[in-house]
Amino acid sequence: MRLSKIFISCALVCAVALSALTGCTSYDTGSEKVYSKEEAMTELEAFGKTIKTDTRTPVMDIYDDETTNKALADISTFPLTVKGRGDINLEIAAPSELSGKTPDDWLNVIAERFNDEREKVGGKTVSVTVRKIASGETLTYMTESDYRPHLYIPSNEAWGEMLRAKGVAAEKLSDKILPNTAGILMEKSTYDTFISKYKKCTLDKVIEASLANDLMFAYTNPYTSATGLNAIASTLYAFDSKNPLSDKAKQKLLDYQKQSPPVAYTTGVLVNQASKGVINAMVMEEQAYINKPELRNYVYTPFGIRHDHPLYTFDYVTSEEKQAAKLFMDYCLSESAQKLGREKGFGGHSDYKSQSTGLDGAGYLAAQTIWKNAKDGGQPIIAVFVADISGSMDGTPINKLKESLLATKSYITSSNYVGLVSYATNVHIELPIEKFDDKQKAYFSGAVKSFAVEDATATYDAVLVALKMIMDKKEEIPNAKTMLFVLSDGEQNRGYSLDRIAPIVGGLKVPVYSIGYNITSDSVESKELTRLSNINEAAMINADSEGLINQLRNLFNTQL
């Protein structure tokens, strides 16, 4: 029996080696076969014996300074969607549902119309400039940098209260510039079954159903998403209405997070998960839901606080500028402006009243921290970063890769376990997986700074090596969650193909987040990295898009 097992193992290794040499595969691109975990582990062991790997001696970066690495991208990475040129020009920080592309362009249209009116204050013409920036990002930039807009229109009032709690003197000019709600979306057949058992659709009932495994409910990042923040605050209130920040509420959130799906990096990820049947309930703003025909088979139920887009100004704004702000506010509240809002999907559920969350500004900030500590259900994370140092990364791409890792590592919590792999023709274990304490961070920084480009590109060999590291570490920490980050230009030309390793990635169920450098969104390389990330419902980020540092900061905040 033992000889038989040895023979089978040797045969598998030979078959794997032959597959690598011939490049043959039986897997259809984009239609992933998924191994069982046992099959995936068997192949991972066999594949690993054919990959040329070395372990480098890590060098500690003794000059690593945590404070210099906690970076924000330049505010210009958030685009100006309208540019005013009046003698008095007010910059407005506004979220994407108001300042994006049609039908999410209500504020852009209104701002252009207002600018054309050439209103005056004290003989000076007045105009507005609109910057598209998420509600949570405005909070971050106003409290961690010198960004100072004249006006702020967050999705809901929680962000204004949080600004005040952070010491920013925010003055509310209007409770409601454009009405909206946040809601629970539930697939129609799921909704019918849910109502028959739970009688009504409320967030506390949704959480109850999720804990009973009757629902798979997901939400977005509460550090940037107003709907995500609303969901976490409302969940804590559902757990303990007398004190949403109590130990009881914290423990219940921890218990809930143990079985909930990971927080969605973006609303787009939520929609993608829903289309694949991974989730059957989620949160979304009503206006976004109305403008997504692919969600027509979902039932919408408002929850939490309203998303009425209050308008704030600040103590550093001059009296002339405040007069100009009042003119613009009145213009936004005019019937013609509100009619346009209704045409773009706003104003539904006008009779819905905000439900209490029991929180003030400091409470919302505390709720974010509670979520950050509980989001993994008390389970540590084992993660490996896989960095492409092949010749095609020479110049700007490798420098940008280094900048990405160094600038955002400060957002990875020290309770997690992190390793680092680099690769070209061969695979280098730069840093074995250890707890990401100050010492490991210094080694991580030293390894990243020492990256130098080599030759060919064995991307999927490196992925397999990283997966083996993760699974070995998981034997030591069996309750840990796992994830992989691949930073590459996607030009794989050595070793195993994605077709060949996809069933292993799927069988091990390790989410693979990819960051693509020097690629276009419709390129073969971009499609490869996207496919890799889609195997286990992760996300692909284009490093050439604006605000990469912010995207990675938010990704690490939600995942690490």
C-alpha positions as CSV (number, residue, x, y, z in Angstrom):
1,M,0.0,0.0,0.0
2,R,2.8,2.4,0.9
3,L,4.7,1.6,-2.3
4,S,1.5,2.3,-4.2
5,K,1.1,5.7,-2.6
6,I,4.7,6.6,-3.3
7,F,4.3,5.6,-7.0
8,I,1.1,7.7,-7.3
9,S,2.9,10.7,-5.7
10,C,5.9,10.4,-8.0
11,A,3.6,10.0,-11.0
12,L,1.8,13.2,-10.1
13,V,5.0,15.1,-9.7
14,C,6.1,13.9,-13.1
15,A,2.8,14.8,-14.7
16,V,3.0,18.3,-13.1
17,A,6.5,18.8,-14.5
18,L,5.4,17.6,-17.9
19,S,2.5,20.0,-17.9
20,A,4.8,22.9,-17.0
21,L,7.1,22.0,-19.9
22,T,4.5,21.5,-22.5
23,G,2.1,24.2,-21.4
24,C,-0.9,21.9,-22.0
25,T,-4.0,22.4,-20.0
26,S,-7.5,20.9,-19.8
27,Y,-9.0,24.0,-18.2
28,D,-11.2,26.4,-20.1
29,T,-10.2,30.0,-19.6
30,G,-12.7,31.9,-17.3
31,S,-14.7,28.7,-16.5
32,E,-12.9,27.6,-13.4
33,K,-12.8,24.0,-12.3
34,V,-12.5,23.9,-8.5
35,Y,-10.7,21.1,-6.6
36,S,-11.8,19.9,-3.2
37,K,-9.4,21.2,-0.5
38,E,-7.8,17.8,-0.3
39,E,-7.2,17.7,-4.0
40,A,-5.9,21.2,-4.0
41,M,-3.4,20.5,-1.2
42,T,-2.2,17.4,-2.9
43,E,-1.5,19.3,-6.1
44,L,0.0,22.2,-4.2
45,E,2.5,19.9,-2.6
46,A,3.4,18.3,-5.9
47,F,3.6,21.6,-7.8
48,G,5.8,23.1,-5.1
49,K,8.5,20.5,-5.7
50,T,8.9,21.7,-9.3
51,I,9.3,25.4,-8.7
52,K,12.7,26.9,-8.2
53,T,12.6,28.9,-5.0
54,D,15.1,30.4,-2.6
55,T,14.8,32.2,0.8
56,R,16.6,35.5,1.1
57,T,18.0,36.8,4.3
58,P,15.8,39.7,5.4
59,V,17.5,43.1,6.2
60,M,15.8,45.3,8.7
61,D,15.1,48.9,7.7
62,I,16.4,50.7,10.8
63,Y,15.3,54.1,9.3
64,D,11.7,53.0,8.8
65,D,9.5,55.7,10.3
66,E,5.9,54.8,10.7
67,T,4.7,58.4,10.7
68,T,6.3,59.1,7.3
69,N,4.6,56.1,5.8
70,K,1.0,56.9,6.8
71,A,0.5,58.6,3.5
72,L,-2.5,60.1,1.7
73,A,-2.5,60.7,-2.0
74,D,-2.6,64.3,-3.2
75,I,-6.1,65.7,-3.0
76,S,-5.9,66.2,-6.8
77,T,-6.4,62.4,-7.2
78,F,-10.1,63.2,-6.4
79,P,-11.2,64.9,-9.6
80,L,-12.9,68.3,-10.0
81,T,-16.1,67.6,-11.9
82,V,-17.1,71.3,-12.2
83,K,-14.6,74.2,-12.2
84,G,-15.9,77.6,-11.1
85,R,-14.3,80.9,-12.2
86,G,-16.2,83.5,-10.3
87,D,-14.6,86.3,-8.2
88,I,-15.8,84.3,-5.2
89,N,-15.4,80.6,-5.9
90,L,-16.6,77.9,-3.4
91,E,-15.2,74.4,-3.5
92,I,-17.7,71.7,-2.6
93,A,-16.7,68.2,-1.4
94,A,-19.4,65.9,-2.6
95,P,-19.9,62.1,-2.9
96,S,-20.1,60.1,-6.1
97,E,-23.9,59.8,-6.2
98,L,-24.0,63.6,-6.7
99,S,-20.8,64.2,-8.6
100,G,-20.2,61.2,-10.8
101,K,-21.4,60.4,-14.4
102,T,-25.0,60.4,-15.4
103,P,-27.3,59.6,-13.6
104,D,-25.1,60.3,-10.7
105,D,-24.4,63.9,-11.8
106,W,-27.1,66.0,-10.2
107,L,-24.7,68.3,-8.4
108,N,-22.6,68.7,-11.5
109,V,-25.6,69.8,-13.5
110,I,-26.9,72.2,-10.8
111,A,-23.4,73.7,-10.3
112,E,-23.0,74.4,-14.0
113,R,-26.4,76.0,-14.1
114,F,-25.7,78.1,-11.0
115,N,-22.4,79.2,-12.5
116,D,-24.1,80.3,-15.6
117,E,-26.4,82.6,-13.5
118,R,-23.4,84.7,-12.5
119,E,-25.0,85.6,-9.1
120,K,-23.2,88.4,-7.2
121,V,-22.3,89.1,-3.6
122,G,-21.0,92.7,-3.0
123,G,-20.6,93.2,-6.7
124,K,-18.4,90.1,-7.1
125,T,-19.5,87.1,-9.2
126,V,-20.1,83.8,-7.4
127,S,-19.3,80.3,-8.7
128,V,-18.8,76.8,-7.3
129,T,-16.3,74.1,-8.0
130,V,-17.2,70.4,-7.3
131,R,-14.8,67.8,-6.1
132,K,-15.9,64.2,-6.3
133,I,-14.8,62.6,-3.0
134,A,-16.5,60.0,-0.8
135,S,-18.0,61.2,2.5
136,G,-15.5,59.3,4.5
137,E,-12.5,60.4,2.5
138,T,-13.4,64.1,3.1
139,L,-13.4,63.3,6.8
140,T,-10.0,61.7,6.5
141,Y,-8.5,64.5,4.4
142,M,-9.9,67.3,6.6
143,T,-8.5,65.7,9.8
144,E,-5.3,64.3,8.5
145,S,-4.2,66.9,5.9
146,D,-4.6,70.5,5.1
147,Y,-7.6,70.0,2.7
148,R,-10.2,72.8,3.4
149,P,-13.3,72.9,1.2
150,H,-15.8,75.7,1.6
151,L,-18.7,73.4,1.6
152,Y,-19.3,69.7,2.4
153,I,-22.3,67.6,1.3
154,P,-21.9,64.2,2.9
155,S,-24.4,61.4,2.2
156,N,-25.7,61.6,5.7
157,E,-25.4,63.6,8.9
158,A,-23.1,61.1,10.7
159,W,-20.1,62.4,8.8
160,G,-20.7,66.0,9.9
161,E,-21.1,64.9,13.5
162,M,-17.8,63.0,13.2
163,L,-16.0,66.0,11.8
164,R,-17.2,68.0,14.9
165,A,-16.0,65.2,17.2
166,K,-12.6,65.4,15.5
167,G,-12.4,69.2,16.3
168,V,-13.5,70.6,13.0
169,A,-16.0,73.5,13.5
170,A,-18.7,72.4,11.0
171,E,-21.8,74.6,10.7
172,K,-24.8,72.9,9.2
173,L,-26.6,75.2,6.7
174,S,-29.2,72.7,5.6
175,D,-30.5,69.3,6.9
176,K,-31.5,68.2,3.4
177,I,-30.1,69.3,0.0
178,L,-31.3,66.2,-1.9
179,P,-33.3,63.4,-0.2
180,N,-32.3,59.8,-0.3
181,T,-32.4,56.7,1.9
182,A,-30.1,53.7,2.6
183,G,-31.8,50.3,2.4
184,I,-31.6,46.6,2.6
185,L,-31.8,44.8,-0.8
186,M,-33.0,41.2,-0.8
187,E,-33.5,38.9,-3.7
188,K,-37.2,38.5,-4.3
189,S,-37.6,34.8,-3.6
190,T,-35.3,35.1,-0.6
191,Y,-37.4,38.1,0.6
192,D,-40.6,36.1,0.3
193,T,-39.1,33.2,2.4
194,F,-37.7,35.7,4.8
195,I,-41.0,37.5,5.4
196,S,-42.9,34.3,5.9
197,K,-40.5,33.4,8.8
198,Y,-39.4,36.8,10.2
199,K,-42.6,38.8,9.4
200,K,-40.9,42.1,8.6
201,C,-37.7,43.4,7.0
202,T,-35.7,45.3,9.6
203,L,-32.0,45.3,10.1
204,D,-32.2,43.5,13.5
205,K,-34.3,40.7,11.7
206,V,-31.7,40.5,8.9
207,I,-28.9,40.1,11.4
208,E,-31.0,37.4,13.2
209,A,-31.6,35.6,10.0
210,S,-27.9,35.8,9.1
211,L,-26.9,34.3,12.4
212,A,-29.4,31.5,11.7
213,N,-27.8,31.0,8.3
214,D,-31.0,31.9,6.6
215,L,-29.3,34.8,4.8
216,M,-25.9,35.8,3.4
217,F,-25.9,39.6,4.1
218,A,-23.1,41.9,3.0
219,Y,-22.2,45.6,3.3
220,T,-19.6,48.1,2.3
221,N,-16.6,49.7,4.0
222,P,-17.8,51.9,6.9
223,Y,-14.6,54.0,6.8
224,T,-15.6,55.4,3.4
225,S,-19.1,54.3,2.6
226,A,-22.0,56.2,4.2
227,T,-24.2,53.1,3.7
228,G,-21.6,50.9,5.3
229,L,-21.3,53.2,8.3
230,N,-25.1,53.3,8.6
231,A,-25.2,49.5,8.6
232,I,-22.6,49.1,11.3
233,A,-24.1,51.8,13.5
234,S,-27.6,50.3,13.1
235,T,-26.3,46.8,13.8
236,L,-24.7,47.8,17.0
237,Y,-27.9,49.6,18.0
238,A,-29.8,46.4,17.2
239,F,-27.5,44.4,19.5
240,D,-27.9,46.9,22.4
241,S,-30.3,49.8,22.0
242,K,-29.5,51.2,25.4
243,N,-25.8,51.4,24.7
244,P,-24.6,50.5,21.2
245,L,-21.0,50.7,22.3
246,S,-21.4,48.3,25.2
247,D,-19.4,45.1,25.7
248,K,-22.6,43.2,24.9
249,A,-22.9,44.9,21.5
250,K,-19.2,44.5,20.7
251,Q,-19.3,40.7,21.5
252,K,-22.4,40.2,19.4
253,L,-20.8,42.0,16.5
254,L,-17.7,39.8,16.9
255,D,-19.9,36.7,16.9
256,Y,-21.7,38.0,13.8
257,Q,-18.5,38.7,11.9
258,K,-17.3,35.2,12.4
259,Q,-19.8,33.9,9.9
260,S,-20.5,37.0,7.8
261,P,-18.9,37.5,4.3
262,P,-16.0,39.9,4.2
263,V,-16.9,43.5,3.8
264,A,-17.2,44.5,0.2
265,Y,-14.4,46.8,-1.0
266,T,-16.9,48.7,-3.3
267,T,-20.6,48.6,-4.2
268,G,-19.5,47.1,-7.5
269,V,-18.1,44.1,-5.6
270,L,-21.5,43.7,-3.8
271,V,-23.4,43.7,-7.1
272,N,-20.9,41.2,-8.6
273,Q,-21.3,38.9,-5.6
274,A,-25.1,39.1,-5.8
275,S,-25.1,38.3,-9.5
276,K,-23.1,35.1,-8.8
277,G,-25.4,34.1,-5.9
278,V,-22.7,34.5,-3.3
279,I,-24.9,36.8,-1.3
280,N,-28.7,37.3,-1.4
281,A,-29.0,40.4,0.8
282,M,-27.0,43.6,0.9
283,V,-27.1,47.4,1.6
284,M,-27.3,50.1,-0.9
285,E,-28.6,53.7,-1.3
286,E,-32.0,53.9,-2.9
287,Q,-31.0,56.1,-5.8
288,A,-28.2,53.6,-6.7
289,Y,-30.6,50.7,-6.6
290,I,-33.1,52.5,-8.8
291,N,-30.5,53.1,-11.5
292,K,-29.2,49.5,-11.5
293,P,-31.6,47.5,-13.8
294,E,-29.7,44.3,-13.0
295,L,-31.1,44.5,-9.4
296,R,-34.8,44.6,-10.5
297,N,-35.4,41.2,-8.9
298,Y,-34.4,42.7,-5.5
299,V,-36.8,44.2,-2.9
300,Y,-35.7,47.5,-1.3
301,T,-36.5,48.3,2.3
302,P,-35.1,51.5,3.9
303,F,-33.2,51.3,7.2
304,G,-31.2,53.4,9.6
305,I,-30.7,57.1,9.3
306,R,-31.8,59.0,6.1
307,H,-29.2,60.0,3.5
308,D,-30.5,63.5,2.8
309,H,-27.2,65.1,1.9
310,P,-26.9,67.9,4.6
311,L,-24.9,70.9,3.7
312,Y,-22.0,72.1,6.0
313,T,-19.7,75.1,6.0
314,F,-16.8,75.9,8.3
315,D,-15.4,78.6,10.6
316,Y,-12.6,79.5,8.2
317,V,-15.0,80.5,5.5
318,T,-15.4,84.2,5.2
319,S,-18.7,86.1,5.6
320,E,-18.7,86.9,1.8
321,E,-18.2,83.2,1.0
322,K,-21.0,82.3,3.5
323,Q,-23.4,84.7,1.7
324,A,-22.4,83.0,-1.6
325,A,-23.0,79.6,0.0
326,K,-26.5,80.7,1.0
327,L,-27.2,81.6,-2.6
328,F,-26.1,78.2,-3.8
329,M,-28.0,76.4,-1.2
330,D,-31.2,78.2,-2.2
331,Y,-30.5,77.3,-5.8
332,C,-30.2,73.6,-4.9
333,L,-33.5,73.7,-2.9
334,S,-35.4,75.3,-5.8
335,E,-38.2,73.3,-7.4
336,S,-36.4,72.9,-10.7
337,A,-33.3,71.5,-9.0
338,Q,-35.3,69.1,-6.8
339,K,-37.3,68.0,-9.9
340,L,-34.0,67.1,-11.6
341,G,-33.1,65.1,-8.5
342,R,-36.3,63.1,-8.7
343,E,-35.6,62.4,-12.4
344,K,-32.2,61.0,-11.4
345,G,-33.7,58.6,-8.8
346,F,-33.7,60.7,-5.6
347,G,-36.6,61.4,-3.3
348,G,-38.1,57.9,-2.9
349,H,-39.6,56.9,0.5
350,S,-40.1,60.5,1.4
351,D,-42.2,59.5,4.3
352,Y,-39.5,57.4,5.9
353,K,-38.1,58.8,9.1
354,S,-34.6,58.2,10.4
355,Q,-34.3,55.4,12.9
356,S,-32.1,56.1,15.9
357,T,-28.6,54.7,16.1
358,G,-28.1,56.0,19.6
359,L,-24.7,57.5,18.5
360,D,-23.3,61.0,18.3
361,G,-20.1,62.0,16.3
362,A,-17.7,60.4,18.8
363,G,-20.0,57.4,18.9
364,Y,-19.8,56.9,15.1
365,L,-16.0,57.1,15.3
366,A,-16.0,54.5,18.1
367,A,-18.3,52.3,16.0
368,Q,-15.7,52.3,13.2
369,T,-13.0,51.2,15.6
370,I,-15.3,48.5,17.1
371,W,-15.9,47.2,13.5
372,K,-12.2,47.3,12.7
373,N,-11.4,45.2,15.7
374,A,-14.4,42.8,15.1
375,K,-14.5,42.6,11.3
376,D,-12.6,39.3,11.2
377,G,-14.6,37.7,14.1
378,G,-11.6,37.8,16.4
379,Q,-9.6,35.7,13.9
380,P,-6.1,36.8,12.8
381,I,-5.3,37.0,9.1
382,I,-2.5,35.3,7.4
383,A,-1.5,37.3,4.3
384,V,1.3,37.1,1.8
385,F,2.3,39.9,-0.7
386,V,3.6,38.6,-4.0
387,A,5.6,41.3,-5.9
388,D,6.6,41.1,-9.5
389,I,10.2,42.2,-10.0
390,S,10.6,41.0,-13.6
391,G,12.2,43.0,-16.4
392,S,8.9,44.4,-17.6
393,M,8.5,46.1,-14.3
394,D,11.6,48.2,-14.7
395,G,11.4,51.9,-14.2
396,T,8.1,53.5,-13.1
397,P,6.2,50.3,-12.4
398,I,8.7,48.9,-9.9
399,N,9.0,52.3,-8.2
400,K,5.3,52.6,-8.0
401,L,5.0,49.1,-6.5
402,K,7.6,50.0,-3.8
403,E,5.7,53.2,-3.1
404,S,2.4,51.3,-2.8
405,L,3.7,48.9,-0.2
406,L,5.7,51.3,1.8
407,A,3.0,54.0,2.0
408,T,0.2,51.7,3.0
409,K,1.8,49.1,5.3
410,S,0.9,51.4,8.2
411,Y,-2.7,50.5,7.8
412,I,-2.1,46.8,8.3
413,T,-2.8,45.9,12.0
414,S,-0.2,44.3,14.1
415,S,-2.4,41.4,15.1
416,N,-2.1,39.9,11.6
417,Y,0.5,37.6,10.1
418,V,2.3,38.8,6.9
419,G,4.9,37.4,4.6
420,L,6.5,38.7,1.4
421,V,7.5,37.0,-1.9
422,S,9.1,38.4,-5.0
423,Y,9.6,36.8,-8.3
424,A,11.0,37.0,-11.8
425,T,12.1,33.7,-13.5
426,N,12.6,32.2,-10.0
427,V,10.6,32.8,-6.8
428,H,12.2,34.5,-3.8
429,I,10.8,34.2,-0.3
430,E,11.8,37.6,1.0
431,L,10.1,37.4,4.3
432,P,8.6,34.3,6.0
433,I,5.2,34.8,7.6
434,E,5.3,36.3,11.1
435,K,3.1,38.6,13.2
436,F,3.2,42.1,11.7
437,D,4.7,43.8,14.7
438,D,7.2,46.7,14.5
439,K,10.1,44.3,13.9
440,Q,8.3,42.5,11.0
441,K,7.3,45.8,9.5
442,A,10.9,47.0,9.5
443,Y,12.0,43.8,7.8
444,F,9.1,44.2,5.3
445,S,10.3,47.8,4.6
446,G,13.9,46.6,4.1
447,A,12.9,43.9,1.7
448,V,10.7,46.2,-0.4
449,K,13.4,48.9,-0.6
450,S,15.9,46.2,-1.8
451,F,13.8,45.1,-4.8
452,A,15.7,45.1,-8.0
453,V,14.3,43.9,-11.4
454,E,15.6,40.7,-12.9
455,D,14.4,38.8,-16.0
456,A,11.3,36.7,-16.9
457,T,7.9,36.5,-15.2
458,A,6.7,33.4,-13.3
459,T,3.6,34.9,-11.7
460,Y,1.6,31.8,-11.0
461,D,4.7,29.9,-9.7
462,A,4.9,32.7,-7.1
463,V,1.2,32.4,-6.3
464,L,1.7,28.7,-5.6
465,V,4.7,29.3,-3.4
466,A,2.8,32.0,-1.4
467,L,-0.2,29.6,-1.1
468,K,2.1,26.9,0.3
469,M,3.4,29.4,2.8
470,I,-0.1,30.4,3.8
471,M,-1.3,26.8,4.2
472,D,1.7,25.8,6.3
473,K,1.2,28.8,8.6
474,K,-2.5,28.0,8.9
475,E,-1.6,24.6,10.4
476,E,-0.1,26.7,13.3
477,I,-3.1,29.1,13.5
478,P,-6.1,27.0,12.2
479,N,-8.7,29.6,13.0
480,A,-7.0,32.3,10.9
481,K,-8.4,33.8,7.7
482,T,-6.2,33.8,4.7
483,M,-5.6,36.2,1.7
484,L,-3.1,36.9,-1.0
485,F,-2.0,40.2,-2.7
486,V,-0.5,40.0,-6.1
487,L,1.3,43.1,-7.4
488,S,2.2,42.7,-11.1
489,D,2.0,44.0,-14.6
490,G,0.4,40.7,-15.5
491,E,2.9,39.7,-18.2
492,Q,3.3,36.0,-17.1
493,N,5.7,34.1,-19.5
494,R,7.3,31.4,-17.3
495,G,6.1,28.5,-15.3
496,Y,2.5,27.5,-14.7
497,S,-0.5,29.1,-16.3
498,L,-3.5,30.6,-14.7
499,D,-5.6,27.8,-16.2
500,R,-3.4,25.2,-14.5
501,I,-3.5,26.8,-11.0
502,A,-7.0,28.1,-10.9
503,P,-8.6,24.9,-9.5
504,I,-6.0,25.0,-6.7
505,V,-6.8,28.6,-5.8
506,G,-10.5,27.8,-5.9
507,G,-10.1,24.7,-3.8
508,L,-8.1,26.5,-1.1
509,K,-10.6,29.3,-1.0
510,V,-7.9,32.0,-0.5
511,P,-9.0,35.4,-1.8
512,V,-6.4,36.9,-4.2
513,Y,-6.4,40.7,-4.5
514,S,-4.4,41.9,-7.5
515,I,-2.9,45.3,-8.1
516,G,-2.0,45.8,-11.8
517,Y,0.8,48.1,-12.8
518,N,1.4,49.6,-16.3
519,I,-1.7,47.9,-17.8
520,T,-4.9,49.2,-19.4
521,S,-8.3,48.1,-18.2
522,D,-9.1,46.2,-21.4
523,S,-5.7,44.5,-21.8
524,V,-5.1,40.7,-21.7
525,E,-3.0,41.3,-18.6
526,S,-5.8,43.2,-16.8
527,K,-8.2,40.4,-17.7
528,E,-5.9,37.8,-16.3
529,L,-5.4,39.5,-13.0
530,T,-9.2,40.2,-12.8
531,R,-9.9,36.5,-13.4
532,L,-7.4,35.5,-10.7
533,S,-9.1,37.8,-8.2
534,N,-12.6,36.7,-9.3
535,I,-11.9,33.0,-8.4
536,N,-12.6,33.6,-4.7
537,E,-14.6,36.9,-4.9
538,A,-11.8,39.4,-4.3
539,A,-11.0,42.5,-6.4
540,M,-8.5,43.8,-8.9
541,I,-7.1,47.4,-8.7
542,N,-5.5,49.2,-11.6
543,A,-2.4,50.9,-10.2
544,D,-2.4,53.4,-13.0
545,S,-5.8,54.8,-11.8
546,E,-5.9,57.9,-9.8
547,G,-5.5,57.6,-6.0
548,L,-3.8,54.2,-5.8
549,I,-2.5,54.9,-2.3
550,N,-6.0,55.7,-1.1
551,Q,-7.4,52.6,-2.8
552,L,-4.8,50.4,-1.1
553,R,-5.4,52.2,2.2
554,N,-9.1,51.4,2.0
555,L,-8.5,47.9,0.8
556,F,-6.1,47.2,3.8
557,N,-8.5,48.9,6.2
558,T,-11.3,46.5,5.1
559,Q,-9.3,43.4,4.7
560,L,-6.3,43.7,7.0
